[in-house]
Amino acid sequence: MREPADDHARPFVREELDSQSLHFSDSAIQSRMQLLEPDALALEYTRTMMGFLMFEAEPAHVAMIGLGGGSLAKFCHRHLPRTDLTVVEINPHVIALRERFRVPPDGARFRVVLDDGAHFVATTQARFDVLMVDAFDAERMPEALGTRRFYDDCADVLQPGGLLVVNLHASHPHVQVYLDRLAASMGGQPLRVDDHDGTNSVVFARRGQALVQTVRTAPAAVHLHDAFSRIAHALKAPPSTED
């Protein structure tokens, strides 16, 4: 494991009566936790990312790049009890807040690793059924996490037919470039599902195969009804003709 230099932005926590949120700036929320339901997914894009359960209901091994406030990690830890979870986070100041956001301690089936996400997928010997990428620093998604090399490495760490799930800024000027690179690396057309407010685009792709819904019911589906509906609608939509 390569430990990055300690030159990362320090996040801060904003507290409200019923929730607390993780921020790098006043203008953007990195993660939100409901105090009475700390394992719930408070933000729409996180529920959409968990839509991978429509394609893989009980993955044996899941990796996540980006811890944030731990929303996705906690949800998976609670609702996928037979899944081994590895979370990679580059910012030690984010990891330092894990207890405050009630992220579970490391154990036999859950661990948080301090490492650069691009370095992790380039060097790990582990293989995963699902890889989730949700990594933004104080300003933007790091450039290294949008390169063709990075997506090639993501494909390499997935089992055949494994799923890649990526959160992108919907308005980023290079979002189509990222989609094209991802498609080339994964060997199939990705599925893009935007938030209602157009802020986030969640992208799904299956390594070497077309993305087809195979699961009709899944653990935690009751918490993800809206996300499942939007993903199902996107699957039925005609392919984009955008260059």
HUCORBEL-V241685 format. One record per residue. N is the residue number from 1. SS is DSSP state (H for helix, E for strand, C for the rest). OMEGA is omega in degrees with one decimal (none if undefined). D_LAST is the distance of its C-alpha to the last C-alpha in whole Angstrom. Layout:
n=N ss=SS omega=OMEGA d_last=D_LAST
n=N ss=SS omega=OMEGA d_last=D_LAST
//
This chain:
n=1 ss=C omega=177.0 d_last=39
n=2 ss=C omega=178.9 d_last=38
n=3 ss=C omega=-178.2 d_last=39
n=4 ss=C omega=176.1 d_last=37
n=5 ss=C omega=-176.1 d_last=39
n=6 ss=C omega=177.5 d_last=40
n=7 ss=C omega=-174.6 d_last=38
n=8 ss=C omega=177.1 d_last=36
n=9 ss=C omega=178.4 d_last=36
n=10 ss=C omega=178.1 d_last=39
n=11 ss=C omega=174.2 d_last=37
n=12 ss=E omega=-176.8 d_last=40
n=13 ss=E omega=175.5 d_last=41
n=14 ss=E omega=-176.8 d_last=41
n=15 ss=E omega=172.9 d_last=43
n=16 ss=C omega=-175.2 d_last=44
n=17 ss=C omega=-173.9 d_last=46
n=18 ss=C omega=-177.0 d_last=44
n=19 ss=E omega=169.3 d_last=42
n=20 ss=E omega=-174.4 d_last=41
n=21 ss=E omega=-179.8 d_last=37
n=22 ss=E omega=-176.5 d_last=36
n=23 ss=E omega=162.6 d_last=35
n=24 ss=E omega=178.2 d_last=34
n=25 ss=E omega=178.9 d_last=34
n=26 ss=C omega=-171.5 d_last=35
n=27 ss=C omega=-174.3 d_last=32
n=28 ss=E omega=175.8 d_last=30
n=29 ss=E omega=174.8 d_last=31
n=30 ss=E omega=-176.9 d_last=31
n=31 ss=E omega=177.2 d_last=33
n=32 ss=E omega=178.4 d_last=35
n=33 ss=E omega=172.9 d_last=38
n=34 ss=E omega=-172.1 d_last=41
n=35 ss=C omega=-179.8 d_last=44
n=36 ss=C omega=177.4 d_last=45
n=37 ss=E omega=-172.9 d_last=43
n=38 ss=C omega=179.6 d_last=42
n=39 ss=C omega=-179.4 d_last=40
n=40 ss=C omega=177.8 d_last=37
n=41 ss=C omega=-173.4 d_last=34
n=42 ss=C omega=-176.6 d_last=34
n=43 ss=C omega=-174.0 d_last=30
n=44 ss=H omega=-174.6 d_last=28
n=45 ss=H omega=178.7 d_last=25
n=46 ss=H omega=176.1 d_last=28
n=47 ss=H omega=177.4 d_last=29
n=48 ss=H omega=178.7 d_last=25
n=49 ss=H omega=178.3 d_last=25
n=50 ss=H omega=174.5 d_last=28
n=51 ss=H omega=174.4 d_last=26
n=52 ss=H omega=178.5 d_last=26
n=53 ss=H omega=174.3 d_last=30
n=54 ss=H omega=-176.7 d_last=28
n=55 ss=C omega=-178.1 d_last=27
n=56 ss=C omega=-170.6 d_last=30
n=57 ss=C omega=-175.7 d_last=33
n=58 ss=C omega=179.1 d_last=35
n=59 ss=C omega=179.2 d_last=34
n=60 ss=C omega=-176.1 d_last=37
n=61 ss=E omega=179.3 d_last=35
n=62 ss=E omega=172.4 d_last=32
n=63 ss=E omega=177.4 d_last=31
n=64 ss=E omega=172.4 d_last=30
n=65 ss=E omega=-176.2 d_last=29
n=66 ss=C omega=178.0 d_last=30
n=67 ss=C omega=-174.8 d_last=33
n=68 ss=C omega=175.8 d_last=33
n=69 ss=C omega=173.2 d_last=36
n=70 ss=C omega=-175.6 d_last=36
n=71 ss=H omega=-178.6 d_last=34
n=72 ss=H omega=179.9 d_last=32
n=73 ss=H omega=-179.1 d_last=35
n=74 ss=H omega=-179.8 d_last=38
n=75 ss=H omega=178.6 d_last=36
n=76 ss=H omega=-179.2 d_last=36
n=77 ss=H omega=-178.3 d_last=39
n=78 ss=H omega=-169.3 d_last=41
n=79 ss=H omega=176.5 d_last=39
n=80 ss=C omega=-171.1 d_last=38
n=81 ss=C omega=179.4 d_last=42
n=82 ss=C omega=-177.6 d_last=41
n=83 ss=C omega=174.1 d_last=38
n=84 ss=E omega=-172.2 d_last=39
n=85 ss=E omega=173.4 d_last=37
n=86 ss=E omega=-179.7 d_last=36
n=87 ss=E omega=-178.2 d_last=34
n=88 ss=E omega=-179.2 d_last=33
n=89 ss=E omega=-176.8 d_last=34
n=90 ss=C omega=-171.7 d_last=34
n=91 ss=C omega=-179.3 d_last=36
n=92 ss=H omega=179.4 d_last=39
n=93 ss=H omega=173.7 d_last=40
n=94 ss=H omega=179.2 d_last=38
n=95 ss=H omega=-178.7 d_last=39
n=96 ss=C omega=-179.7 d_last=43
n=97 ss=C omega=-172.7 d_last=42
n=98 ss=C omega=179.9 d_last=41
n=99 ss=C omega=179.4 d_last=45
n=100 ss=C omega=176.9 d_last=44
n=101 ss=C omega=173.4 d_last=41
n=102 ss=C omega=172.3 d_last=43
n=103 ss=C omega=-176.9 d_last=41
n=104 ss=C omega=175.1 d_last=43
n=105 ss=C omega=175.8 d_last=45
n=106 ss=C omega=180.0 d_last=44
n=107 ss=E omega=-174.3 d_last=46
n=108 ss=C omega=-176.0 d_last=46
n=109 ss=C omega=-179.9 d_last=42
n=110 ss=E omega=179.3 d_last=41
n=111 ss=E omega=173.3 d_last=40
n=112 ss=E omega=-175.2 d_last=39
n=113 ss=E omega=175.3 d_last=38
n=114 ss=E omega=-179.4 d_last=38
n=115 ss=C omega=171.6 d_last=35
n=116 ss=C omega=-175.6 d_last=32
n=117 ss=H omega=179.1 d_last=29
n=118 ss=H omega=177.4 d_last=27
n=119 ss=H omega=-178.4 d_last=31
n=120 ss=H omega=-176.4 d_last=32
n=121 ss=H omega=179.4 d_last=29
n=122 ss=H omega=-170.8 d_last=30
n=123 ss=H omega=-175.1 d_last=33
n=124 ss=C omega=174.1 d_last=34
n=125 ss=C omega=-179.7 d_last=36
n=126 ss=C omega=176.2 d_last=35
n=127 ss=C omega=-169.6 d_last=33
n=128 ss=E omega=174.4 d_last=31
n=129 ss=E omega=179.4 d_last=30
n=130 ss=E omega=172.9 d_last=28
n=131 ss=E omega=-179.8 d_last=27
n=132 ss=E omega=-178.8 d_last=26
n=133 ss=E omega=179.5 d_last=24
n=134 ss=C omega=-169.3 d_last=25
n=135 ss=C omega=176.9 d_last=26
n=136 ss=C omega=175.0 d_last=26
n=137 ss=C omega=-175.5 d_last=29
n=138 ss=C omega=-174.6 d_last=30
n=139 ss=C omega=-171.2 d_last=27
n=140 ss=C omega=170.5 d_last=24
n=141 ss=C omega=179.0 d_last=23
n=142 ss=C omega=-177.3 d_last=24
n=143 ss=H omega=-177.9 d_last=22
n=144 ss=H omega=-178.3 d_last=23
n=145 ss=H omega=175.7 d_last=22
n=146 ss=H omega=-177.7 d_last=18
n=147 ss=C omega=175.0 d_last=19
n=148 ss=H omega=178.5 d_last=18
n=149 ss=H omega=-180.0 d_last=22
n=150 ss=H omega=-179.6 d_last=22
n=151 ss=H omega=173.2 d_last=20
n=152 ss=H omega=179.7 d_last=22
n=153 ss=H omega=175.7 d_last=25
n=154 ss=H omega=178.8 d_last=24
n=155 ss=H omega=-177.4 d_last=23
n=156 ss=H omega=-177.9 d_last=27
n=157 ss=C omega=177.3 d_last=29
n=158 ss=E omega=170.2 d_last=28
n=159 ss=E omega=172.9 d_last=30
n=160 ss=E omega=-176.0 d_last=28
n=161 ss=E omega=179.6 d_last=26
n=162 ss=E omega=-173.5 d_last=27
n=163 ss=E omega=170.9 d_last=24
n=164 ss=E omega=180.0 d_last=22
n=165 ss=E omega=-173.3 d_last=22
n=166 ss=E omega=173.0 d_last=20
n=167 ss=E omega=178.9 d_last=21
n=168 ss=E omega=169.1 d_last=18
n=169 ss=E omega=-175.0 d_last=19
n=170 ss=C omega=-176.1 d_last=16
n=171 ss=C omega=-179.1 d_last=16
n=172 ss=C omega=-176.6 d_last=16
n=173 ss=C omega=-178.3 d_last=14
n=174 ss=C omega=-174.8 d_last=12
n=175 ss=H omega=179.3 d_last=12
n=176 ss=H omega=175.9 d_last=8
n=177 ss=H omega=178.6 d_last=10
n=178 ss=H omega=179.7 d_last=13
n=179 ss=H omega=179.7 d_last=11
n=180 ss=H omega=178.6 d_last=9
n=181 ss=H omega=-179.7 d_last=13
n=182 ss=H omega=179.4 d_last=15
n=183 ss=H omega=-179.8 d_last=13
n=184 ss=H omega=-178.5 d_last=14
n=185 ss=H omega=-175.1 d_last=18
n=186 ss=H omega=177.7 d_last=19
n=187 ss=C omega=179.1 d_last=18
n=188 ss=C omega=-178.4 d_last=16
n=189 ss=C omega=178.2 d_last=13
n=190 ss=C omega=176.3 d_last=14
n=191 ss=E omega=179.7 d_last=15
n=192 ss=E omega=178.9 d_last=15
n=193 ss=E omega=-177.7 d_last=18
n=194 ss=E omega=170.8 d_last=18
n=195 ss=C omega=177.4 d_last=22
n=196 ss=C omega=-178.1 d_last=23
n=197 ss=C omega=176.4 d_last=23
n=198 ss=C omega=-178.5 d_last=20
n=199 ss=C omega=-175.4 d_last=21
n=200 ss=E omega=169.9 d_last=20
n=201 ss=E omega=176.1 d_last=17
n=202 ss=E omega=-174.7 d_last=19
n=203 ss=E omega=178.7 d_last=17
n=204 ss=E omega=174.6 d_last=19
n=205 ss=E omega=177.9 d_last=19
n=206 ss=E omega=-176.2 d_last=22
n=207 ss=C omega=172.7 d_last=22
n=208 ss=C omega=-177.3 d_last=22
n=209 ss=E omega=172.3 d_last=22
n=210 ss=C omega=-179.6 d_last=20
n=211 ss=C omega=-178.2 d_last=21
n=212 ss=C omega=178.4 d_last=23
n=213 ss=C omega=-179.1 d_last=26
n=214 ss=C omega=-175.4 d_last=29
n=215 ss=C omega=179.5 d_last=31
n=216 ss=C omega=174.7 d_last=33
n=217 ss=C omega=-176.7 d_last=35
n=218 ss=C omega=173.2 d_last=35
n=219 ss=C omega=176.3 d_last=37
n=220 ss=C omega=-178.0 d_last=37
n=221 ss=H omega=-179.4 d_last=35
n=222 ss=H omega=-179.8 d_last=37
n=223 ss=H omega=-169.3 d_last=35
n=224 ss=C omega=-172.8 d_last=32
n=225 ss=H omega=-177.9 d_last=32
n=226 ss=H omega=179.0 d_last=29
n=227 ss=H omega=178.9 d_last=27
n=228 ss=H omega=-178.6 d_last=27
n=229 ss=H omega=-179.3 d_last=27
n=230 ss=H omega=177.7 d_last=24
n=231 ss=H omega=177.8 d_last=22
n=232 ss=H omega=177.9 d_last=24
n=233 ss=H omega=179.9 d_last=22
n=234 ss=H omega=178.6 d_last=19
n=235 ss=H omega=-178.0 d_last=19
n=236 ss=H omega=-177.7 d_last=20
n=237 ss=C omega=178.3 d_last=17
n=238 ss=C omega=179.6 d_last=15
n=239 ss=C omega=177.7 d_last=12
n=240 ss=C omega=176.8 d_last=9
n=241 ss=C omega=-177.4 d_last=6
n=242 ss=C omega=179.4 d_last=4
n=243 ss=C omega=none d_last=0
//
